[in-house]
Amino acid sequence: MIDLKWKAMIPGETVQSMLPQDIPWWMADHFVFFSVLYLVLLTIGLGVGAVVFQSLSDTMTEKRKLAE
């Protein structure tokens, strides 16, 4: 008999929260879905951060050129 006491969820139960500590990582379908989801969110976040950083850099460069 398999002891499921240590696991946060009963197999078949729905996910109550998308926080990493609440996801049943032992279930393959959840593991694949949420891994891809977090990878996509990380990629989008890094892209937005790069755009913001580049915009600030361009703005500072323009200010320096106008000050000369």
C-alpha positions as CSV (number, residue, x, y, z in Angstrom):
1,M,0.0,0.0,0.0
2,I,1.3,3.5,-0.9
3,D,1.4,6.0,1.9
4,L,0.2,9.4,0.6
5,K,0.3,11.3,3.9
6,W,3.4,13.3,3.0
7,K,1.9,14.6,-0.2
8,A,0.0,17.9,-0.3
9,M,-2.9,16.6,-2.5
10,I,-4.8,13.5,-3.0
11,P,-4.3,12.1,-6.6
12,G,-7.2,13.4,-8.7
13,E,-7.7,16.5,-6.6
14,T,-7.7,19.8,-8.5
15,V,-4.9,22.4,-8.0
16,Q,-6.0,25.1,-5.5
17,S,-3.1,27.4,-6.1
18,M,-0.5,27.9,-8.8
19,L,2.3,28.7,-6.4
20,P,5.2,26.3,-6.9
21,Q,5.0,24.9,-3.4
22,D,1.3,24.0,-3.9
23,I,1.7,22.1,-7.2
24,P,1.7,18.3,-7.2
25,W,5.0,17.9,-9.0
26,W,4.8,14.1,-8.7
27,M,2.0,14.0,-11.4
28,A,3.6,14.1,-14.8
29,D,0.9,16.1,-16.5
30,H,1.1,18.8,-13.8
31,F,4.9,18.8,-14.0
32,V,5.0,19.3,-17.8
33,F,2.2,22.0,-17.9
34,F,3.5,24.1,-15.0
35,S,7.1,23.8,-16.0
36,V,6.3,25.1,-19.5
37,L,4.0,27.8,-18.0
38,Y,6.7,29.1,-15.7
39,L,9.3,28.9,-18.5
40,V,7.1,31.0,-20.8
41,L,6.3,33.5,-18.0
42,L,10.0,33.8,-17.2
43,T,10.8,34.4,-20.9
44,I,8.2,37.1,-21.2
45,G,9.4,38.7,-18.0
46,L,13.0,38.8,-19.1
47,G,11.9,40.2,-22.5
48,V,9.9,43.0,-20.8
49,G,12.8,43.7,-18.5
50,A,15.2,43.9,-21.4
51,V,12.9,46.3,-23.3
52,V,12.6,48.6,-20.2
53,F,16.4,48.5,-19.6
54,Q,17.1,49.3,-23.3
55,S,14.5,52.2,-23.2
56,L,16.1,53.7,-20.1
57,S,19.6,53.3,-21.7
58,D,18.4,55.0,-24.9
59,T,16.8,57.8,-22.9
60,M,20.0,58.5,-21.0
61,T,22.0,58.4,-24.2
62,E,19.7,61.0,-25.8
63,K,19.9,63.2,-22.7
64,R,23.7,63.2,-22.9
65,K,23.7,64.1,-26.6
66,L,21.3,67.0,-26.0
67,A,23.4,68.2,-23.0
68,E,26.5,68.6,-25.2
